[in-house]
Amino acid sequence: MHIALSRGNFIFLTREFLRPHLKVLISAWGRSFIPLAELHKYAVEGIYFAYTHFNFNFSYFVHTSMEKKEPRGLRNNNPLNIRHGMSQWQGTSPHKTDREFVCYMSKAYGYRAAWKILQTYHRRCEEQQEPFCLRSILMRWAPPTDGNDTEAYIRRVMLLSGVGGQQILPAPNSKDGYQRLCPILVAMTCVENGIKPEAVQVHYIQKGYQMAFPHVRFKN
């Protein structure tokens, strides 16, 4: 796709993209005989020439620069930042690599894994005769033994979801599981990625639920 931009808008967007890269380049050289402003000018003029004469794909240029600013969990299609472990998750991406966190082919697979983990937490709570609630979930998800501020995490999720810390929750694979637990996953996505609730793509949470529990007829 070719985007029509005014010269002024093009120069502004290009300069904002180039600024950090040019500083790194100058730092690598150790010393530059060309002032940074002049280097900006030459680079912008060169890209603008390519844009106007060779149908330069600026949409890809801008998308690539902005993609780097997206939170790590969203780039990995892993909105809840599930770490590598013993589990062999469905839908892992063969093209993305992250030494710490799992990368999925889509966010739906990332949420599928999260629903499966919540189901495991529910089973462990039953085995240990412990209430399945927001606090028991997050004490496992972000335990203080891993250096997390778990209490702050719990308070934030309580605030965003409207769910009490000790409020008993249904099993994820029950008919009420999606309706009751979805707000918690939305809030956890916000905490993990530093985004607002309106930025969370809830349809992926629903799709992930359907993939995790295909036989459950749930309330939306």
C-alpha positions, 0 to 999 in steps of 0.5 A, a space after each residue: 500500500 502506498 500512503 500519500 503524505 505531505 512533504 512536511 508530514 513525511 519529514 516529521 515522521 521520518 525524522 522521528 524514526 531516524 533520530 535514535 538510529 542516527 545517534 547510535 550510528 554516530 556513537 559507533 563512529 566515535 566521532 562524526 564530522 557531519 553535524 547531527 542536524 545535517 545528517 538528519 537532513 541528508 537522510 530525510 531527503 534521500 528517503 523522500 526522493 525514494 518515496 516520490 520517485 520509486 513508490 517507496 513503501 512508507 507504510 511498511 517503514 512506519 509500521 516497522 518502526 512503531 512495532 518496536 514500541 509495542 509491549 513485549 508480550 503483545 509482540 510475542 502474541 503472549 499477552 500474559 507473558 507466559 514463561 518457557 517451562 515444561 509445557 509444550 504449548 499449542 500454537 507456538 511460533 517457529 519464527 519468533 524467538 524469545 529466550 524468556 517468554 513463549 512466542 505464539 502464532 496468534 494472541 488467541 493461542 497465548 490466551 488459550 495457554 492462559 486459560 489452561 493454566 487457570 484450569 490447572 490452578 483450579 485443580 491445585 486449589 481443590 487438591 489443597 483444599 484452598 479457595 480458588 480466588 483472585 489472590 490464589 491465582 496471582 500468588 501462583 502467577 506472580 509469586 513473591 519468591 520470583 521477586 514480584 510485588 505480588 500484593 501490588 499486582 493483586 491490588 491493581 487487578 482488583 481495581 481494574 477487574 472489580 473482582 475481590 481478592 478473596 471472592 470465590 471463582 468458578 472453574 474456568 471450564 464451567 458455564 460461568 467460567 468465561 464470564 467471571 474470569 474474563 475481566 481478570 484476564 483483561 486486567 492481567 493483560 493491562 498489568 503485564 503490558 502497561 496498557 489500558 483496558 480499552 486497548 485489550 483485544 477481548 475477542 482474542 480472550 474469547 477465541 482462546 477460551 473456545 480453543 481451550 474448552 471447545 465443548 463448554 457452552 459458556 455465557 458471553 
